[in-house]
């Protein structure tokens, strides 16, 4: 992992990063049906998913709440 502009970026994951957009695919190879996340400063929605698995959209506020719960450890006991 590297630290880049106050972000931690796992360089093993396929990603596309610019000053206005970040897209990360959550697998090691980028050749499977793994979900991706697509965020853009100029869009009101954050998109998770892909053509094969389908898409889910969150408002930025909904996503912020979700991330806060993850950081607080809300889901940790379910990850074992």
N, C-alpha and C positions, 0 to 999 in steps of 0.2 A: 504494500500500500504506500501511496505517497500523499503528502499534504499539498494541496493546491488551492490557493485563493480561499482559505478558510473551509475547504471541503476535504474530506478523506475520500480518495478514489482508489478502488481496488482495480489495479491495472490488468488483472487477469480476466476481468469481465469485458466483453465487447462493449464499447462505448463510443459516443459521439458527443463532444463537449465544445460549446462555443460560449461567447459572452452573454448570449441570450437564450441558449437552449442546452438541455442535457438529456441524453437518451442512453439508457443502460439496459443491456439484456442480461438477465440473471441466470447465466450458465457459464461454463468455461469455454465453450466452443462457438456458440452463435449459430449452430447448424441444426438445432432441435426445436421443439415446440415450447421453449422456455419463455416465461413472461418478460416483457420489457416495460420500462417506465419512460414516459416522454413528457418533459416539462418545458414550457416556453414562457418567457417573460411576457410576451405579447398575447398569450392565450389565457382565458379565464379557467380552463379545465386542465386537469392533469390526467393523462391517459395511461392505463396499465393494461397490458395484454398484447394480443397480436391476432393476425388473421386466422390462424388455426385454432387458437384457444378462446377467441372472443375478446372483446374490449370492455373495460370498466372505466368510467369517468368519475372523477372527484372534483369538486370545487377546490380552490386553493385553501380555503378555510377548513373544509372537511379533511383534506390531506394533512394540514397542519395539526389538527386534533388527533388524527391517526398516528402521526409521527410522535407527538407528545406522549401518547399512551405507550408506544413502543419504548421510548426513552425512559419512561417511568417504570418499565418492567412488567406492565400489565399482562403481557402474554408469555412471559418467561417460563412459567410452570408448564405450559403446553408445548414447549419446544423440545422436550426430552424424548 
